[in-house]
Amino acid sequence: MKFTTKITLLKTEFSMRNATNFAGGKVMLAFLETIRLNQTLQTLGLAKAANAIFPTAHILQYLIIGWLLGCERLFHFKFLQGDALVRHALGGRLPHHSLLNKELLRFGASHEELAPALRQLNVELVTSLLPESLILDLDSTVETVYGNQKGAEVGYNSHKQGRKSYHPLLMYEGKSRVLVNASLRPGNTSSSTDVLPFAKQTLDLLGSRAVRYARFDKGFGGEDFYAFWESHQIGYVGKMKWTSRLEQQVQSCEHWTRFVDEDWIIEGIALYYQATTWNKARRVAVIRKMQRYDQDQSQLELDILWQYEAMVTTEVWEAIDVWRFYNQRCCMENYIKEGKNGFAIHRIPTQSFAANEIDLLLKLFAYNLFERFKLQCCDPIQRSFTIQRFRREFIHCAGILVRSGRLVTLKLAESFQNRWAWLQMERKSILLE
């Protein structure tokens, strides 16, 4: 066995200068530089005093970079303050992490000006990723808080019952998985609260871009909501609550079409149904399914074994096609999970409701930056990576900035396993210019 020095006998020195824990993050920081993120953020306004050390655009860029590199709370930024690579990317001195809370509160005070500008900037960021015909997927999520933040109220919370929370609305584009719009709401609101103004705001942000379909779950609905999409000639598929009145009408239907007859039996039917609050009848696709337990013998199909799902729609498709189209929005749960686990949208930084919404918009702006980076700089195999896996495989790498005259070289660890894929990303980011 080869002799090695005991760990306890290893000499320790804190003498390494210009070191970074995020050497692999150079490829992403170069991408932000290529798309001129700093210059873009300067267009948001909110100018500070002429003698301010850290301009508004500098603070915004620092926050976005922190969320991309894995900071979950504001005090985590203290680990970036002395990082050589991040300091170099932002021009040297970085603000203390305690200053970021004050800056977010200042942004919250200018919420009426900054929030619309951030939303518009977000749409401009993802314009190149959007398909010609958009599919809007609407959903909401619960963000539990552990203090007395303004706007946090006790509402439905399946994970932490009785805890105060926020209940943000999120609008994604179904094909490209990018976030189009977001809005923070108190935790005691229902899913459909303020959803119409949010939908109108989203369409205004998209401008002339063609929206073909909208999809939403059973938390959203009602005459006004359906009429909104119909008035804009946008088709929709939305899950419906399974009520006794709807069940009674469905049970009267006799001619079901069987679409699947394997491990699961799936049948469907389409009918026109008018709820008590609707002004007119609308087309409803109903799917019922039953698991086949014995494949060798015929099974008695009892009504109590069927599982029913109903979807209201403007489309004249077969019931199975409506069901499958709606089920494609199930990916939204993964997108929201990425926002929480990867960009910490459920970590609430301040006591101010307006500042917390600005923080939410900045984190989701970082989410879209990552999606754009993957599309433009990564191979298809890496485009499915979550931000956590991407950090683990490409960003978290030891490195040193070495200066020789006017030349600065970033030396990465020789043991970096993904160097060839990393170098390819770097070349692609350079070619974007």
N, C-alpha and C positions, 0 to 999 in steps of 0.2 A: 504494500500500500504506500502511495506517495505521501511523504511527510508534509503536513500543513501546520501552520501556526495556529494555536488556539485563539478563538475569538476574543477571549479575555485578555490576551497578550497583544492584540493588534493595537497599534498606536493610532490615536484619534486626533484629528486637527480640523478646525473649521476655517480653512484657508482658501477654499476654492472660490474664485471670483468669476463674475459674469456667467453663472450657471443658470440653467433652466430645467424645470421638470416637465415642460411642455414643448420639447424641441420638435416633436412631430407636428405640433400645431402651426408650424411655419407655413405649411401648405394652405391651411385655411386662412391664416392671417394675410397671406399673399393674395388669396382670392378676394378678401374684403378690400384690399388695397387696389386690386385690378378693377373691381366694380365701383370704385371711388365712393365707398361708404361714408367716409368722413365728409367729403364735399356734399354728398346728398343730405346728410344730417344737418349740415349748416343751413340748408334751405328751410328748416323748420322754424327758424327765428329764435325767440326767447334769448336775445342777446343779453350778456351780463355787462358789468362795468368794464371800462377799457383796461383797467389794471387787474382784472380777474386772472388768477393763475390758471384756472381750468375752465375754458369756454364750455358752453352748453353741449356743443357737438362732441367735445372731448369726453365729457361725462357720459353721454348717451352711448358713444362707441365703447367706452370702458365697460359699461354695464352689459352691452350686447356680447362683447368678447368674453366677459366673465361667465355669462349664462352658457355660451358655447363651450367653454373649457371645463364646465362642470360645477361652478359655484351654485349652491342651493340657497344660501342665505347671504345677507349683506356682509356679515363678519367673515365669511369665507374669502372675501376679496383681500383680506390681509395676507393670504398666501400668494397672491398675485403681485402685491405691491413691490416686492423685491425681486421678482422674476425678471431675469435679464432680457428674455425674448419679448415679453409683453411690454416692458419698459421701452425697448427699442422700437416696437411697432407703434407705440403711442407717443414717441418723441421724447422719452426721458422720464421725468418725474410723474408719479401717479398719485392720485388723491388717497388720503387715509380712508379706510373702510367706514369710519364713523361719519365722514362727510357725505357719503352716499345717501344716508337716510335724510339728511337735510336737503339734499338736491332733489330727491324724490318728492318730498313735501313741497318744494318750490315748484316742481312740475305739476303737482296736484293743484296748486293755487292757480296755475295757468291751464287747467284741464280743458276748458271750453275752446281754447285755441290749439293746444297741443294734441289732444286725442283725435280730432278729425284729421289733422295733418299726418299723424302717425298711421291712421287707417288708410288714408290715400296713398301714402308712401309705401305701405305694405302691399297694396294692390299693384302699384307700379313695379315693385320688386318681383312679383310673381307673374307679371304679364306674359313673359316669354315661356312660362311653364303651362299656361292655361290652354286647353284645347279650343277649337273653333266653336264648339257647342258645349255649354257648361251644364253640369249636373250639380245642384246645390244640395248638400246634406246638412240638415239642421239638427242640433242636439244640445243638451245641457249637461252639466256635471256639478257635483257638490265638492266644495273646498272647505274642509273643517278648519276652524280657527281655535286658538287656545288663549284668547284674551278678550278684551273689550273693544275690538276694532270697530270703527264707525261703519254702520250698515250691516254688520254681522248679526244675524238673528237666528233663533232656534226654528228650524223647519225640518222637512223630511231629510233624514240622514241615516242611510242604511248601515253605515260603518260605525258611526259614533252617535248613537241615539241620545238626544238631549243636549248635544253640543251645538254651539253657535257655528254658523257657516255662511259662506257666500254661494251663490247659485248662478254662475256665468252662463251666457248663451254663446255658442260657437257655431260658425258656418264654414264648412269645408267644401272644396270642389272635389266631386266624387272620382274623377278620372286621374287627376294629378296629385291628390292627397294634400294639397296646400291649403292653408288657412286663409279664408277670404275676409272674415270679419269676426269680432268678438266683443262682448259687452258684459260688464260685471253687474250683478244684481244682489240684493240682500238675500239671505238664506231662507226667509219665510215666504218667498214668492213661489208660485206654481210654475210648471214648465212653460205654460203659455202666457205668462205675465209679460207684457211689453214686447211680445214677439212680433206683432205687426210693425211697430216703428223700427224694430231691428231688421226685419225683412226689407222694408222700404229703404232703410239706410244702406243695406247691402247692394240692392239694385242700383242705387244712386252712385255708389262707389264703383261698380262695374261699368257704369256708363253705357256705351253702345255695344258692349260685348254681349253676344247672344246667349241667353239662358234657356235651355230646352226643357229641363225637368227639375223638380224639387222633390226631395224625399224627407220624411220625418216620421217619428214614432207616435204612439198613441197619446203622449203627453201634450201634443199640439193638435189643434183641430178647431172646429166650430165654423159657423156660417161665414163670419167675417174673414177668417183665415183662408178658407177655401176660395171664397169670392175674390180675395186679393190676387191669388195666383191665376185664377180664371180671367180676371180683368186685364192681366198682363200677358195673356195667351201663353202661359207657362204650364206645361203638363205636370201633374204631380201624382205621387203614390204615397199614401200615408196609412200607417197602422191605425186600426180602430179598436176601441174598447168593446169587449164582447158583452153586450148587454142582453137582458132577458127579452127585450123587444126585438132585437136583431136575431137572437137565437130562435124565437118563435117563428119569424118569417123565413129563416133559413131551413128550419125543420119541415116547413111545408113544401120545400123543393124536393122533387123526386128524381130528376134526371141529372145525376152527377156524372162527370167525365173522369174516368180513371187514367191518370198520367203515369204512375209508377206502380209496379206490382212485383217488388222484389223483397228486400229485407223490411222495407217500409211500404205500406200501401198509401198512396197519395191520390186524392180525388179533389176536384175543384168544380166550382160553379160561379157564374156571374149573374147578378141581379141588380135591379134598380131599387134603391132603398132611400127613404126619407126619414131622418131622425126628427124628433119633436122640435129641435131648435133650428132645423134647416128650412130655408125658403123654397127649396126644390129637391126633387129626387136626384140622387147621384149614383153612378155605377159603382158597385161594390163587388170585389172579387173575394171569394171565400175558399179557403183551402182546408181540408180536413185530412189528417194523417193518423195512421195506426201502425204500430210495430207488429211485424209478423213473427210470432214466437216459434211456430213449428213449420218449417219449410217443406216437410215431406207430406203433410196432410193439409187439407183445406181447413181454414179457421173460421169459426163462427164470428161474424162481424157484428158486434153489439154496439149500440149507440154510446154506451158509457165508456167505451174504449177509444172513441175518436177524440183527437185534439184539434180544435178549430182556431183558425186565424182569419181575420177579415181586414181587407185593405180598400180604402176608398181611392178612386183613381179617375182621371179624365180620359185614360187610354182605353181602346177597344181591344186590347190584347186578350189572349187566352188567360185564364186564371193562373195557370202555372207560370206563365211568363211574367205576370204582374208580381207574383210571389218571389220569383227568382231575382227580378230587378230590384225589388225592395230589399232582399237579403244581401245584396251587394253593399249596402250601407253599413253592414255589421262591422266593416273594417274601421268605422269611426271610433269604436271602443279602443282599438289599437292606437289610433292617432291621439286620442285623449290621454291614453296611458303613456304615450311618448312625451306628450306635453308635461305630464306630472312627473314621471320618473326621469326624464331626460332634461327638462328645462324648469322643473320645480314651480309650475304654475300654481301649485297648491300651497306653497310657502308664502305667507303673507308678511310683507316687510315693514309696514308702517301702520299707524292708527288712523290714517286718513283714507276714506273710501275713494276719493278722486285719485290720490297718489297710488293706491293699490291697483286701480284700473290702468293707470299709465304703466305700472310695472308689469301687469298682465299683457298689455299690448307689446311691450318691449321683449318679453320672453317669447311670445308667439311670433314676433318679427325675427328673433333669432332662430326659431323653429323653421321658418320659411327660408332663411338664409342657408340653413343646413340642407334643406330639400333642394334648393337651387344648386348648391355646391355639388351634391351627389349627382344631379342630372348632368351638369356641365363638365365635371372634372373626374368623375369616377366611372369605372367599368360597371357593366350591368350587375355583376356579382356583388359589388359593394353598395349598390343602390337600395338594397333591401336591409342594410345595416341600420340598427337603431343608433342613436347618438352615443349611448353607453358603450355599445360594442365598438363603434368607430373610435371613441376615445381610448379604449383599452388596446386596440390593435394598431392605431396610427398616431395618436396624439401624445399619450403618456410615454415619453422617452427622454432619457437624460441627455443633456447637451451643454455645450459651452460656446459662448460668443468670443471669438479671438480676433483682436484688432492688429493689423499689420499695416502701418501707414494709414492710408485712407480706406483700405479694404477691410471689411468685416466678414468673417467666415463663421458660420454656424456648424460646429462639429457635433454630430450625433453619435450616440453609442454604437460601437462596432457590432454589438450583438443585436441590433435592431432587425427583427426577422422579416418585416414587411417592406424592406427598402425598395424593392423593384416596383411594387404597386404604388408606393409613396412617390417615387420619382416620376412615375407616369402621371399621377395627379398633379404634381408640380409643373410638368411640361404643359399639361392641358390648361392649367390656370394662367400660365404665361401667355399661351396662344389666344386667350380671350381678349387680350388688349387689341 
